[in-house]
Amino acid sequence: MIQVNNLDKCYGRQVIFDKAGFTLNPGERIGLVGRNGHGKTTLFKMILGQERPDSGCIVIPSGYKIGHLSQHISFSADTVLKEACLSLRDTEDGIDETYKAEIILMGLGFPLEDFSLNPLDLSGGYQVRLNLAKVLVSDPHLLLLDEPTNYLDILSLRWLTQFLRSWKKELILITHDRDFMDGVTTHTMAIHRCKMRKEAGPTDKVYQQLLLEEEIHEKTRINDDKKRKETEDFINRFRAKATKARAVQSRIKALQKKDRLEKLSEIRNLDFAFKSASFTGKQLMEVHDISFSFDHAGPPLIDGLTFSVGKRDRIAIIGKNGKGKTTLLNLLAKEMKTKTGTVSHHDQLQMAYFGQTNINRLTLHKTIEEEIMDVHPEGNRGAARKICGIMMFPGDSALKKISVLSGGEKSRVLLGKLLVSPSNMLMLDEPTNHLDMESNDSLVEAIDEFNGSVIIVTHSEMMLHALATRLIVFDDGKVTLFEGTYQDFLDRVGWKSEHDSGAPRVKKNRSRHTSVNKKQLRRERAELLKKKSHAMGALQKSIDEAEKEIVRLEEKIEHHNRELIEASRNGDGDTINILTKKLHDSKSKVDSLFSTLDLRRTEIEDRTKVFDEELQDLLTV
């Protein structure tokens, strides 16, 4: 358990935390959300002792081991497997647990042949994966993961989701992928207006609560201001009248005692739309029987791919990293030449291309405004400033040099450049990398509303489910076109490596003699099934009761919230205080029930596995 109390942190005039705090309880997996620059990574650094708060304290139990994903690359072993094994805990009985490192490495996308490679020979992305593997292998009490999905492909991401769902200890996760976060966490904690707010449940729940509280704050502030003005008018009107002197003094004192609620500052969101260009034809692009290979002696990355792109297509290119997804985009954009086959563009095609390497094409000494003006057809400074404002660079922020921007800010500059000229086809290569969760949501909305075709490379399953209607799939050593949604693909085809991992497990040896009486076996099986039914029934009943109580409490919370809004409209301070306490008590009970649910569901999974293994042993006699 970790306790954070009254945390203050400033960088110059920028306040990051102001009397912020939270408690991390045993077994909790927390998704940490907040805008870029609001202190998520700073909190990690303070928990790790890399930075100190200006005031306040972080209490960590003695002997409590924290594992974190470091972007700093430092390897000492001469092979990938040996490097991963360096993080294994020492065992008292000296049992070799190398298999744990092997399972995690394979889950993160390392093929067996890469186990013997020198870590220094890996690409930058795979070196970060190896760092992630070392953290998972170390089996700490607390995992701190800051954007672990940035260098993972879709298959590794699916494996990591399952791994973290079964994580029994504590976790704090920062990610821009809302689906991934909601899929692995038990709680969400928002850094909002320099405070920390933790709620049991997914991201939507904490955001809805914050919106409700801000609505209550604003209505209460307006009501208070109205009453304050009435009081001030009374004081000014009767200040000189002796008969009203006592009443005037009473109201002056009451006014001085009452704190004035400040108007909440606006939190800007990325809010934009791509400009669409007209297109009167049927197909924007025709791809016929293309193939490509970097190594003429080896197998091709792409072989015999044929498809066409209509005016409103939503095509996603998916698969493992390093298999040719970005190469295919470059071939479609005619930035690279195919080995065989043709890529034909319609005469009216107007393409906007967001590539992974395009960030490197930004000129470091130029300002954001200058980069936008470079691609503006009229070079209009006013129009460029407007685009800068839309991309969250208002006023003089547009005069920042590219060299001082973060990765997320550079991505927003690139998106801003795409907005300047109309297009009828968007080609996007991992556009969500470096964007925060709110910006990702805005991007998905903008892509969905775009009146043109979209070809996108992404590992975000949330984006795939939201947008894709056709898929180009790199899997099992080949590239194929799939007509349908991502869910259709998972249901009808699926990933080959996930099919392979479902192979029958090795059966345990039994000491029972092979000529055991069949009647006795049937009796044992019946007793085992009865035992399983009894145990599972009791656990399921506990889960059902907890779920019913959560529903009842959440209905109660919703009712109290409505009463709180009404009380804030009426300026009824006493009722607001009573309802606030009731809400706090109900939410604490909900948090406790969610923790109970998580433990019961884990217990069901564990017991089911044990019963199934025992039953399988009986069936194999």
C-alpha positions, -999 to +999 in steps of 0.1 A: +000+000+000+012+035-008-002+067+007+003+102-008-006+131+014-008+169+008+015+168-022+026+202-036+048+206-067+055+236-089+078+243-118+084+281-118+049+296-120+032+264-132+015+246-104+014+208-110+000+196-076-017+215-049-024+196-017-030+164-038-032+129-024-045+094-028-041+059-013-031+028-034-047-003-017-035-039-020-045-055-054-056-022-070-048-016-106-051+022-113-054+039-146-038+074-143-054+100-166-049+137-172-039+160-200-003+161-213+018+183-190-006+179-160+018+158-139+013+121-146+050+113-153+060+138-125+040+117-101+058+085-112+092+102-107+083+113-072+071+077-063+104+064-076+123+091-056+137+107-088+121+140-079+110+155-046+077+172-039+079+208-027+059+197+004+038+167+014+048+131+017+047+098-001+047+068+023+060+035+009+063+004+031+097-010+039+108-037+015+081-027-010+095-033-045+086-010-073+092-019-110+089+008-137+093+009-174+124+030-181+131+046-214+168+046-205+185+017-224+213-001-205+221-038-210+249-059-195+242-095-208+252-108-242+218-123-252+182-112-250+172-142-228+201-137-204+193-100-201+156-108-193+167-134-167+188-109-148+155-096-134+143-130-120+140-132-083+163-155-065+145-187-053+153-204-020+152-239-036+174-229-065+148-239-091+155-226-126+127-202-136+141-192-170+107-203-185+090-173-169+113-150-189+107-170-221+069-168-217+070-130-213+095-124-241+073-145-265+042-126-254+059-093-262+067-105-297+102-119-295+105-150-317+126-178-303+155-171-327+159-136-312+165-150-277+202-155-287+207-120-302+228-093-285+203-068-269+224-039-284+216-053-319+179-049-315+160-019-329+150+009-306+114-003-303+125-039-294+150-026-268+121-008-251+102-041-252+131-059-236+130-033-208+093-039-204+100-077-203+126-072-175+101-052-154+074-079-158+099-107-151+110-090-118+075-095-103+075-063-081+049-053-056+040-023-077+042-019-115+045+017-128+039+016-166+042+048-186+029+044-221+039+007-224+019+003-256+039+028-277+063+002-292+039-028-291+021-042-321-015-053-319-007-089-309+017-080-282-008-055-269-035-082-267-011-105-248-001-077-224-038-070-217-043-106-206-011-105-185-021-073-166-057-085-161-043-114-141-018-092-121-025-098-084-004-070-070-006-032-075-004-014-108-004+023-119-008+027-157-004+057-180-016+052-215-034+071-243-053+039-252-086+042-233-098+006-243-065-009-230-067+011-197-103+001-191-095-035-200-069-040-173-076-016-144-099-017-114-098+020-106-093+053-125-074+083-110-076+117-127-051+145-122-075+174-125-070+210-115-038+201-096-057+175-075-060+137-077-094+120-079-097+082-077-129+062-085-136+025-088-144+016-124-135+027-159-124+061-172-159+073-182-170+071-146-144+094-131-149+119-160-187+119-155-182+126-118-158+155-125-182+170-150-210+168-126-190+184-098-179+212-121-215+218-131-225+219-094-196+243-087-206+266-115-243+267-105-234+273-069-209+301-079-236+319-100-261+316-072-236+328-046-226+358-069-263+367-072-268+366-034-235+385-029-247+412-052-281+415-034-262+418-001-238+444-015-268+464-029-285+463+006-253+475+023-248+503-002-285+514+000-288+515+038-252+521+050-261+558+059-294+549+077-290+547+115-321+524+118-305+499+095-270+501+110-272+468+129-285+449+098-259+465+076-230+455+099-244+419+102-245+415+065-210+430+061-196+404+086-215+376+068-201+387+035-165+388+049-168+353+063-182+337+031-155+325+007-160+336-029-161+307-054-138+314-083-148+308-118-131+276-131-105+281-157-112+266-192-094+234-200-088+234-237-096+203-258-084+194-293-114+201-315-110+201-353-122+187-386-104+176-417-113+195-448-127+173-476-121+178-513-147+169-538-144+136-558-168+126-586-153+093-596-158+058-581-123+047-570-096+070-556-069+043-559-065+010-577-038-015-564-032-045-586-010-075-578+018-055-561+048-072-544+078-057-526+109-069-509+140-052-494+160-083-498+158-097-534+171-131-522+145-134-493+107-138-492+088-107-501+071-085-475+041-080-498+032-105-525+003-103-549-019-078-531-048-064-550-076-040-538-093-007-546-101+023-524-136+039-527-145+074-519-157+067-483-137+036-474-122+031-439-093+007-444-071-004-414-037-020-420-029-043-390-003-068-380+030-073-361+057-046-362+084-050-389+061-069-412+056-042-438+026-020-427+045+014-430+062+001-462+027-005-477+016+030-469+048+044-486+041+023-517+005+035-518+017+071-515+043+064-543+071+074-520+086+039-527+083+018-559+067-016-560+088-046-573+059-058-594+023-047-600+008-012-601-006+015-578-029+038-598-041+072-584-072+089-598-066+123-613-087+139-587-069+123-558-058+148-531-039+129-504-030+140-468-003+118-454+007+115-417+038+093-415+058+080-385+089+097-398+072+130-408+080+144-373+117+143-384+108+165-414+097+194-392+124+221-392+137+225-357+146+262-359+111+272-372+081+282-351+048+263-351+032+292-370+059+291-397+055+254-402+017+259-407+023+289-431+048+268-452+019+245-464-009+271-464-018+278-500-019+316-494+007+318-467-019+337-446-007+344-411-042+349-397-054+316-410-022+299-397-028+313-363-064+300-363-051+265-371-025+268-343-054+277-319-074+247-330-044+225-323-041+239-288-013+264-295-032+297-287-017+332-288+021+334-284+023+296-280+023+295-318+057+312-317+074+283-299+103+267-318+098+231-330+130+222-311+114+227-277+082+207-284+074+173-269+065+143-291+028+149-286+031+186-295+050+178-327+022+153-336-003+181-332+017+203-355+017+176-381-021+172-377-024+210-381-005+209-413-029+183-426-059+206-419-046+234-441-053+219-475-085+200-485-081+163-493-102+133-502-079+106-488-062+105-454-032+081-449-024+079-412+005+059-398+001+054-360-014+089-355-023+083-318+013+079-306+022+107-283-013+121-281-032+121-248-065+103-243-087+133-249-068+142-281-072+106-293-110+109-288-111+141-308-090+125-336-113+095-338-143+118-341-126+139-368-117+108-389-152+094-385-167+126-398-143+131-427-161+130-460-134+110-479-115+077-476-091+068-448-062+043-448-048+039-413-021+019-396-029+015-359-025-010-330-054+006-311-082-018-309-105+010-298-098+028-331-102-003-351-136-011-336-147+025-340-136+031-376-125+001-397-148-015-423-121-032-443-088-046-432-054-054-448-039-080-425-002-089-421-002-123-404+012-158-408+039-146-432+015-131-457-007-101-464-044-105-472-075-083-477-103-089-453-138-075-461-154-067-428-150-050-394-122-058-369-147-078-348-157-098-379-120-106-383-116-118-347-148-139-349-142-155-383-105-156-387-084-144-357-047-141-352-027-173-360-004-170-330-034-169-307-048-201-323-014-217-319-012-207-282-045-226-277-028-260-284-036-288-260-016-286-228+007-314-217-012-339-195+001-346-160+013-381-151-009-400-127+002-425-101-032-443-104-030-478-118-045-480-153-069-507-144-088-486-119-125-496-114-147-476-138-175-474-112-151-459-087-139-433-114-175-423-121-181-418-084-149-397-081-159-375-111-194-370-096-180-360-062-156-336-079-183-320-100-205-317-069-176-301-050-170-277-079-207-268-081-209-261-043-177-240-043-185-220-074-221-215-063-211-199-031-186-176-048-211-167-076-237-159-049-212-136-033-206-119-066-243-115-074-250-099-040-221-075-044-232-065-079-268-059-067-255-038-038-233-018-063-264-011-085-284+000-055-256+023-042-250+038-077-288+045-080-286+061-045-255+082-057-274+093-088-304+104-067-281+123-042-263+140-072-297+153-085-305+165-049-271+182-048-276+200-080-310+213-067-294+223-034-267+242-052-293+260-072-311+271-040-278+279-022-287+255+006-253+251+023-265+227+051-281+203+026-250+204+004-228+194+033-251+165+043-254+152+008-217+155+002-210+133+032-237+108+021-221+107-014-186+101+001-199+072+022-217+056-007-187+059-030-164+044-003-187+014-001-188+011-039-150+012-040-148-016-013-174-037-032-155-034-065-123-046-047-143-076-033-157-084-067-122-084-082-110-108-055-140-131-059-137-132-097-100-140-095-108-167-069-134-182-094-108-183-122-081-199-100-105-225-085-120-233-119-086-240-133-077-263-104-110-282-107-107-285-145-071-299-141-083-325-116-112-335-138-089-338-168-067-361-148-097-383-141-107-383-177-073-393-190-071-425-168 
